[in-house]
Amino acid sequence: MLAVPILVQVYLNSGLAYLLNRMTGERHCVAGPSALIGASNFFELAVAAAISLFGFQSGAALATVVGVLIEVPVMLSVVWTVNCSKNWYEAPAVSRTAVTERH
């Protein structure tokens, strides 16, 4: 039950950040980290807080550990996607006026 919302949140936030960076003309070397920061959940902090507040045996501690186990491979897939899409990201956007002028 925890995995699906985490997956949706990470992919949605990272994709949105990546696209907005492209739309605003930001360089790829800035857009990649921006996408990762936007999608991060800071589960490491959540694990520490849950364990200190509720103890090792609590459901809250278990839930935060599950979050970390899901987030790490998902974030690695975001890194892979950002690296593989560098050519697309850096390609000039085709404007509507440029297409109209050709015809």
C-alpha positions in Angstrom: 0.0 0.0 0.0 2.9 2.4 0.6 4.7 1.7 -2.7 2.1 3.0 -5.2 1.8 6.6 -3.8 5.6 6.8 -3.4 6.0 5.7 -7.1 3.4 8.2 -8.3 4.8 11.1 -6.3 8.4 10.5 -7.3 7.8 10.1 -11.0 5.2 12.9 -11.1 7.4 15.5 -9.2 10.6 14.6 -11.0 9.0 14.7 -14.4 7.3 18.0 -13.7 10.5 19.6 -12.4 12.5 18.3 -15.4 9.9 19.6 -17.9 9.6 23.0 -16.2 13.4 23.3 -16.3 13.4 22.6 -20.0 10.6 25.0 -20.6 12.4 27.8 -18.8 15.7 27.2 -20.6 17.7 25.8 -17.7 20.8 23.8 -18.5 20.6 20.0 -18.3 23.3 19.9 -15.6 21.0 21.9 -13.4 17.7 20.3 -14.4 18.8 16.7 -13.5 19.6 17.5 -9.8 16.5 19.8 -9.7 14.3 16.8 -10.7 15.9 14.6 -8.0 15.5 17.3 -5.3 11.9 17.9 -6.3 11.1 14.2 -6.0 13.0 13.5 -2.8 11.0 12.4 0.2 13.7 12.7 2.9 12.9 9.3 4.2 16.2 9.2 6.1 15.0 11.9 8.4 11.6 10.2 8.7 13.3 7.0 9.8 15.3 8.7 12.5 12.3 10.7 13.7 10.0 7.6 13.8 12.5 5.4 15.6 13.3 8.1 18.2 9.6 8.9 18.8 7.9 5.5 18.5 10.8 2.9 18.9 12.1 0.2 16.6 9.0 -2.0 16.9 6.5 0.6 15.8 4.5 0.6 12.6 5.7 4.1 11.9 9.3 3.0 11.8 8.4 0.1 9.5 6.5 2.4 7.2 9.5 4.8 6.9 11.9 1.9 6.2 9.6 0.6 3.5 9.7 4.1 2.0 13.5 4.1 1.8 13.5 0.6 0.2 11.2 1.8 -2.5 12.6 5.3 -3.0 16.2 4.4 -3.7 15.6 2.2 -6.8 13.0 4.6 -8.1 15.3 7.6 -7.7 18.0 5.6 -9.5 15.6 5.1 -12.4 15.0 8.9 -12.4 18.8 9.4 -12.7 18.9 6.9 -15.6 16.0 8.6 -17.4 17.5 12.0 -17.0 20.9 10.8 -18.3 19.3 9.0 -21.2 17.2 12.0 -22.2 20.0 14.5 -22.4 19.9 14.7 -26.2 16.2 15.3 -26.1 16.5 17.9 -23.3 19.2 19.8 -25.1 17.5 19.7 -28.6 16.0 23.0 -29.6 12.3 23.1 -29.2 10.4 23.4 -32.5 8.3 26.5 -32.4 4.9 26.8 -34.0 6.1 29.8 -36.1 9.0 27.8 -37.5 6.7 25.0 -38.6 4.3 27.5 -40.1 7.1 29.4 -42.0 8.2 26.2 -43.8 4.7 25.6 -45.3 
